[in-house]
Amino acid sequence: MSSRAQDDLEEIEEQNRKSSEGNAGTERWLISYADFMTLLLAFFIVMFAISQVNKAKLEGFEHSMQVAFGGRPPVVRTAPPKANEPFHHLPSPVPLVAVPPAVEQAIRQQERAMAQMESRLNRVLKPLIEAHQVSIVHTTTGDRIRINAQVLFPSGSAQLAPKALAIVDSIGNVLKPLTYRIFVEGYTNRLPIRTAKFPSNWYLSAARAISVVNRFVGDGVNPNQLSAIGRGKYHPTLLYTPATLQKALVANRRVTVVVQGNTKIIMREITQMSNQGKTMPGVKP
């Protein structure tokens, strides 16, 4: 083939290639247009689905959320969820316990009794509270009366000091009318002890708790409500650090009287009796 013919052939191929690229560039907008139309269609489908709200299911969902967050009082439910309510395909939930009026009255009486006890303790122990020797703390499990062992026992002893008898008696007289469980917990600091009477801090802390319990019994507190617990040195109320060492050695020698009376305990007992098919004493089913 001549050089002239070869040049003509290459020129024709170059023109065909440019023509193909030009056609592809002019039709590229169709791809973007198709993607846009697909997204627009999906958007309108979603909007249409949202606009079709099942009113019955929405009301059922609102009712469930109100009950879950305490908007309405609990009631006993005997019928399974209706077909138009949320989660209707799931098994029926466990029925909630409706609190009888008699139980509500017992709870109110208990709250008043605990408030009166706190008021009386604050009055009779006021000098010790102001001197930071006694503190009264209200917790979710009852009231905790913490007494610094410095005002109760000599160092290394479980025998109540003469001036401590009046303190323990004043507390016992306040606790005597109550019908709640009372735990007396003895604590020591971390200084070791090893004597014939007290081989370790366990023995000493338990003996101190028993001394207070015996005094409470003498004050007329029901022994069936009392328990003595030795905590040893393992539950410090103030951590031992170089800056607080001396203060911690004094603060961690203590006796704590725990009065276990509150609404949560009553509700727990109600739940247990409901599960066992029992009723509260004095409350008709």
Secondary structure as GFF3:
##gff-version 3
##sequence-region A 1 285
A	DSSP	alpha_helix	3	27	.	.	.	ID=ss1
A	DSSP	alpha_helix	29	51	.	.	.	ID=ss2
A	DSSP	alpha_helix	55	68	.	.	.	ID=ss3
A	DSSP	alpha_helix	101	124	.	.	.	ID=ss4
A	DSSP	alpha_helix	126	130	.	.	.	ID=ss5
A	DSSP	beta_strand	134	139	.	.	.	ID=ss6
A	DSSP	beta_strand	142	148	.	.	.	ID=ss7
A	DSSP	three_ten_helix	149	151	.	.	.	ID=ss8
A	DSSP	alpha_helix	162	175	.	.	.	ID=ss9
A	DSSP	beta_strand	181	187	.	.	.	ID=ss10
A	DSSP	alpha_helix	201	219	.	.	.	ID=ss11
A	DSSP	three_ten_helix	223	225	.	.	.	ID=ss12
A	DSSP	beta_strand	226	232	.	.	.	ID=ss13
A	DSSP	alpha_helix	245	251	.	.	.	ID=ss14
A	DSSP	beta_strand	254	260	.	.	.	ID=ss15
A	DSSP	alpha_helix	263	276	.	.	.	ID=ss16
###
